Amino acid sequence: MSKFIIIASICLLFIYKNAFSNLNQHRILKYLESFISLKSEFIQINNNGDVLSGSIIILRPGKIRVEYNEIPLLLISDGKKIATINKEIRSISYFNLEDLPINLLLFDNLSEKVKFSKIKELDNQIRVQLNKKDNDSQGFVEIIFESNPFLMKKWTIYNNQQKTEVLLNNLQLNTSYDSKLFDIEKEDPKRKFFGDN
């Protein structure tokens, strides 16, 4: 009889944990799909220990603008490609947005594009690991939420054995932004250098 009670308790614990995990997964997905735009100040800790700060704006679908306080670097995406612009030396480099793990957060209908690999709850935190459904090898994003009040606090981006931590501060959701903020051509330092408008 006591063996049956132990087995039943383990089963109930497993069912409870599973149901709780599914509830958190639904809550997180609802939160991540609820915003069209996001703006936040951030502190970024790179793999080598360098600490940078700045601001980030996301406008879905696919647009992102990241400006740093300490370095003359601008990261900007128009929804198709992402450019890294060094304002000091007037250089611009292009990347395919699909190659960056952060693109997981830039698109609508996340439930069709991402999968939850892990969910952990600890004290007042929920940690979730997101991967692209069609490309496990690309890297992943771990997001930390504060449970109460429910709020996104941190991203950690893992890509090619590199880790970048981004702590979010003064997060604002669903504010209007001019699409010109995400115009790569307008920010291209080579155009400005040659006097094009």
Salt bridges, closest charged atoms under 4 A:
GLU67 OE2 - ARG65 NE 3.07
GLU67 OE1 - LYS87 NZ 3.61
ASP78 OD2 - LYS81 NZ 3.59
GLU98 OE1 - LYS132 NZ 2.59
ASP136 OD1 - LYS115 NZ 3.08
GLU142 OE1 - ARG127 NH1 3.29
GLU165 OE1 - LYS154 NZ 2.60
GLU185 OE2 - ARG191 NH1 3.57
GLU187 OE2 - ARG65 NH1 3.09
GLU187 OE1 - LYS192 NZ 3.85
